[in-house]
Amino acid sequence: MTKKTPFIRLYDKQALLKRRETLSKDVVQQTKMMFERLPEVRIRSQLSIEQIKEIVSQLRREFPNFSEATDYINQQLILSAASTSKGSYFSPLLLLGPPGIGKTLYARELAKLLGVGFEKIDLSTVTAVMVLSGSSSQWGNSKPGIVASHLLQNHRANPVLVLDEIDKAGQKTSNGGDATNALLTLLEPEAAREFQDEFVQVPMDASHICVIATANNVNHIEEPILSRFKKITVSEPTPEQLRQIAPYALDSLIKQSEIEPIMTATLGTDALNALQLQQINVRQLNEILRLAMFYGVQDKSRQLTEFHITKAVKHTQGDSTKPKPKKNLH
């Protein structure tokens, strides 16, 4: 049974309405939907120990190469569940590892299982600062950042926020700034309680946001930011783990394509063996499965076979991400 969910005050409603009066008519119209309903409280979803166990078990099945990260999430969720006033929450987590191993997929699935929102910011872009903490209303096309927008429009105060490629956050943008200061505010609990968006300009409590950062190289992350994360290195899945992941990946792709009535997520032994022979990461696995689904639909087959997998593998061999057969699985 889900625990009674606590309510919290995220911002001063009257201060927000007063701030709205200072905006130009064009900006007010642009943000009309955002300011129409401004309750002063937001619900943080809170889970029971039994529900946490189910979530953790699902993560272990779908992401076997993320076992250390899942251990950490399990510990953090159980601690938050023991509180009578705190909803589901985990301290900032940094997932380190090569591209394509499923770091963002893991975070997205975690948000889904927790029943909270999911947001992602690409910190390698020149607009990362504005996307994170908004842009001043004096500029054209100004708008709130992703943190303020989510807190103003959703019914959960503890979404999962992915800071993608945080190792590039310190790069200077075209206007000479970087995202470091905004990140430090968000990652420090006390400062996050007074998070201020450049557009909204009213303090907001962002301290309940669950932050997951991803990076390829820890050496490129500034120490003040790095020190605020639990750092966990994730490896590419082994052939055996890839075999375990494949049915879940296929099920997700089938649901995304909305073809459940005509295709099953079941993979036979021969099809799994064909996948296990490939030296691929999770991103490449999804690419192969997506193409194999196309061949399966063409053949009016309800189940993907070794033929569909092998054909998809051959088709991708001309790509830069082409899978290479392993010489020895033992």
QUISULBEL-V425152 format. One record per pair of residues at least 6 apart in sequence whose ideal C-beta (glycine too) atoms are under 7 Angstrom apart, sorted by the first residue. I is the first residue (numbers start at 0). J is the second residue. If there is no record, write none. Layout:
# QUISULBEL-V425152
[[I,J] [I,J]]
This chain:
# QUISULBEL-V425152
[[0,47] [1,45] [1,46] [1,47] [1,50] [2,45] [2,47] [4,42] [4,43] [4,44] [4,45] [4,86] [5,43] [5,45] [5,84] [5,86] [6,40] [6,42] [7,40] [7,41] [7,43] [7,156] [7,204] [8,39] [8,40] [9,41] [9,150] [9,156] [9,203] [9,204] [10,201] [10,202] [10,203] [10,204] [11,201] [12,37] [12,39] [14,201] [15,37] [15,201] [18,199] [18,200] [18,201] [19,27] [19,34] [22,136] [26,136] [26,141] [29,142] [33,151] [33,152] [41,150] [41,154] [41,155] [41,156] [42,154] [42,155] [43,86] [43,87] [43,155] [43,156] [43,157] [43,207] [44,86] [44,87] [44,113] [44,114] [44,115] [44,155] [44,157] [45,80] [45,86] [45,87] [46,76] [46,80] [46,87] [47,80] [48,77] [48,80] [51,73] [51,76] [51,77] [51,80] [54,112] [54,113] [55,69] [55,73] [57,112] [58,65] [58,69] [58,109] [59,66] [59,69] [60,247] [61,108] [61,244] [61,247] [62,69] [62,101] [62,105] [63,236] [63,240] [63,243] [63,244] [64,100] [64,233] [64,234] [64,236] [64,240] [65,105] [65,233] [67,231] [68,92] [68,94] [68,105] [68,231] [68,233] [71,92] [71,229] [71,231] [72,89] [72,109] [75,89] [75,90] [76,87] [76,89] [79,85] [79,86] [79,87] [79,88] [86,157] [86,207] [87,113] [87,157] [88,157] [88,207] [88,209] [89,209] [90,229] [91,186] [91,210] [91,212] [91,227] [91,228] [91,229] [92,211] [92,228] [92,229] [92,231] [93,212] [93,214] [93,228] [93,229] [93,230] [93,231] [94,102] [94,211] [94,213] [94,231] [94,233] [95,214] [95,217] [95,230] [95,231] [95,232] [95,233] [96,102] [96,232] [96,233] [96,234] [97,215] [97,235] [98,215] [99,280] [99,281] [99,282] [99,283] [100,233] [100,235] [100,280] [100,281] [101,281] [102,213] [102,233] [103,119] [103,161] [103,163] [103,213] [104,281] [106,159] [106,161] [106,211] [107,117] [109,159] [110,116] [110,117] [110,158] [110,159] [115,155] [115,157] [115,158] [115,159] [116,149] [116,153] [116,155] [116,158] [117,158] [117,159] [118,145] [118,149] [118,158] [118,160] [119,161] [119,163] [120,127] [120,130] [120,131] [120,145] [120,162] [120,163] [121,127] [121,163] [121,164] [122,162] [122,163] [122,164] [122,165] [122,167] [122,168] [122,178] [123,164] [123,167] [125,172] [125,173] [127,168] [127,178] [128,172] [128,176] [128,177] [128,178] [128,181] [129,144] [130,144] [130,145] [131,144] [131,145] [131,146] [131,178] [131,181] [132,144] [132,146] [132,181] [132,196] [132,197] [133,142] [133,143] [133,144] [133,147] [133,196] [133,197] [133,198] [133,199] [134,141] [134,142] [134,197] [134,198] [135,141] [135,197] [135,198] [136,198] [141,198] [142,198] [143,196] [143,198] [143,199] [144,196] [146,185] [146,194] [146,196] [146,205] [147,196] [147,198] [147,199] [147,203] [149,158] [150,156] [150,203] [150,205] [156,207] [157,207] [157,208] [157,209] [158,208] [158,209] [159,209] [159,211] [160,208] [160,209] [160,210] [161,211] [161,213] [162,210] [162,212] [163,213] [164,213] [164,214] [165,212] [165,213] [165,214] [165,220] [165,224] [166,214] [166,215] [166,216] [166,219] [166,220] [168,177] [168,178] [168,179] [168,182] [168,224] [169,177] [169,179] [169,221] [170,177] [171,177] [179,221] [179,224] [182,224] [183,223] [183,224] [184,190] [184,191] [184,194] [185,191] [185,194] [185,205] [185,210] [186,210] [186,224] [186,227] [187,227] [188,206] [191,205] [191,206] [192,204] [192,206] [193,202] [194,202] [194,203] [194,205] [195,202] [196,203] [212,228] [214,220] [217,225] [217,230] [235,280] [236,244] [236,281] [238,275] [238,325] [238,328] [241,274] [241,275] [241,284] [242,271] [242,274] [242,275] [244,281] [244,284] [245,266] [245,271] [245,274] [245,284] [246,264] [246,266] [248,284] [248,285] [248,288] [249,264] [249,266] [249,288] [250,264] [252,285] [252,288] [252,289] [252,292] [253,259] [253,262] [253,264] [256,292] [258,296] [261,301] [262,292] [262,295] [262,296] [262,301] [263,301] [263,302] [265,302] [266,303] [267,302] [267,304] [269,304] [269,305] [270,303] [270,304] [270,305] [270,308] [273,305] [273,308] [273,309] [274,308] [276,324] [276,325] [277,312] [277,322] [277,324] [278,322] [278,323] [278,324] [278,325] [279,322] [283,320] [283,322] [286,315] [286,320] [287,308] [287,311] [287,312] [287,315] [287,322] [290,311] [290,314] [290,315] [291,303] [291,307] [291,308] [291,311] [292,303] [294,307] [294,310] [294,311] [295,303] [295,307] [312,322] [315,321] [315,322]]
